[in-house]
């Protein structure tokens, strides 16, 4: 049929009349139509694929299933994927609930919890500033009947360290700006940072006229006495272990000596305590082991 049509088109283009069409008999027409009409799947057997004659002879042609077969073959995989997603979500939710419950059960400062360590400096010897003595030693802290506010800090890095403190954190009490500087004992952070009201008091030695109540610039934390060392851990003792490769090589207070509130990592904290509890000889042995 396609050849007859092409010939008819060519004849028309050549200026000749097209050849007369062949008239088929009714029987021939019915036979031809039946041969070229695509087969329909039986309604009683929906699994028989419909084959398009125009594509049946292509190599590698994938036969398509009818809608009913495609639907029935895809449903199980959808159910499995949905089941897997539901299972994953359930496990994740259970893990999150377990972690949250552990956080609520752990008290601040628990030995199994993560706490931070600090070093905070104060002046143990009398010094008059604006008519007031700014002296504050570890003995003064030990005598306090309530948590002491660590006020008067006017350095942004030191302030940020105090804002990072959490209840239960521990700190070394460091005697500074005195004849023999060094670590005198330990204290605990018992109340997290709040506004330092001394910055608004014109009569306070550390009054700051640039600090506004609507946008407070300075903060303080409250601390409580925990221990006074029998002997001061002197600055020169700390410096001995701060040489290259030493356990106190990166101790922040030695690297930034003007910082009044500094960080202490756990192994530094433990090593300094060993200087007090085990004596210098044991501390040197610990240093060599590290």
C-alpha positions, 0 to 999 in steps of 0.5 A: 500500500505504501509503495502505491502511495509513493508512486502516486505522489511521484506521478503527480509531481511528473505531471502525469495522471495517477494510475487508477486505484485497484478496487478490492472485493469485499472479501479481500478488504475484510481479510486485509483489515483483519491481518493489519488490525492489532490483536486485542487482549481477551477480557478474560486474560488481562496478563496477555501483553498488547503487541504493536505490529509497528514495533514488534520487529525491533531488536531489543524491544521491551514488551509493555504490560497493560495497566492492570499488570503494571499496577499489580507488579509495582504495589509490593515494592511500594509497600516495602519501601514505605515499610522501610521508611517507617521503620527508619523513622521509628528507630530515629525517633527512639534514639532521639527520645533516649538521648533527650532522657539521658540529658535530663537525667544527668546533673550539671557537674556530674563526672560522666558529664562534659564540664569545662575548666577555667582560670580566673584571676583576682588581686589578693593584695590591697590596691585602692581604685577610686577610693575603694580597695579592690583586694579579693583573695581565695580567703575572702571567697572562703569566708563568703556566706553566699555565692560571690559575683565575679564582677569588674571584668572589662575585657571582651575575650574574658567576658565571652569566656564567662558567658560560655561557662555553665553551672557545674564548671570548675575554675582555678582561683589565680592570685594576680598582680601581686608579689607571688602570682600563682594558683591558690585553689579551686572554685565552682561556677554555681550560677551562669552569667547575668548582667554586671550591675557594677558597670552602671555605678559611677562610684564603682572602680570599674564603672563603664559609661558606654554600657547601657541597660537596654544593651548591657555590655558586661556580664558576671558569674557567681562562684563558690569556694571549693578548695585552698591549696596548701602551697601556691602553684606558682607562675614560675612552676607553670612556666617550667612545663610550658616549653615546646612539647610540654603539657602546659605549652598551650595553657591560655593564661601563659599565652595571653597573660593579660586575660583575666578569665581563660580556658583550661583543658582537662589534661592541663587541669589534671596535671596542675592538680597533680602538682598539688596532690602528688608533689612535683616529682610525680608531676614531672613523671606524669609530664614525661609519660605524656 
